């Protein structure tokens, strides 16, 4: 992981973008601790996918808890078909 200042990014943007593209995150320190991290697009999409997967797993865990606690609604096949027809 590379750490640099905002002024160094401006002066050497290609160098730091190449580092990020090769898989090395670049932390850019800024005033008032408003730091940012530069990562590759591929890594960004991987992080987004991991976030969505974690949210989905949390939803599944909640569903399993509801099932275990009997918090379910049971429908017959006829009731489901009737709902589909509406």
PyMOL commands that set and color helices and strands:
alter all, ss='L'
color gray80, all
select helices_A, chain A and resi 6-11+13-21+31-33+41-68+77-85
alter helices_A, ss='H'
color red, helices_A
select strands_A, chain A and resi 2-5+26-29+36-38
alter strands_A, ss='S'
color yellow, strands_A
deselect
rebuild
show_as cartoon
